[in-house]
Amino acid sequence: MSESPFPSAAPDFKDPLGLLRACHDRILSHCETLERLVAHLRDKGVDADARKAAGKVHRYFSTAGKHHHEDEEKDLFPLLSQVSLKLADAVHRMKKDHERMDAAWQQLAPELERLGRLEDLDLFEAHVNEFNSAYRDHIATENEDILDIAQHLLSTDQLKRLGKAMASRRGQNV
């Protein structure tokens, strides 16, 4: 039997690093949706399915995606920067990546909002590719160079504080 009939529960704020990884998985899923959206637009044009997909991606990156960057920049990265100079350098690179991803989102978000009035599908596709490339590269590096190390370096108390800060950002208590 290859798959358990009892899948494990999704991580919550008591496992903040697991939650960040799960968010990365959702981000990658939305990147795939964007690629399928481009193909759909080329094949069928703007229809209800295209609008629904664009709206879903836009909502995610305007809320949860934004919170995710705040979780890292305001809470996780400062903890890690205190641990070692090597991590401080990696954190600096991650922050620069966030700036690049935010710039790519600023190009893409208005296009998703005005999907029915897109004038240049090739330009939209280029923006999708730039956005997806930035996120995929960042996530691969962050999962390996940041989250794996954080799991071993952060204390139980630090992880609890991180989870509480993440929950608070979303109006929840832990």
Secondary structure, 3 states (H helix, E strand, C coil): CCCCCCCCCCCCCCCHHHHHHHHHHHHHHHHHHHHHHHHHHHHHCCCHHHHHHHHHHHHHHHCHHHHHHHHHHHHHHHHHHCCCHHHHHHHHHHHHHHHHHHHHHHHHHHHHHCHHHCCCHHHHHHHHHHHHHHHHHHHHHHHHHHHHHHHHHCCHHHHHHHHHHHHHHCCCCC
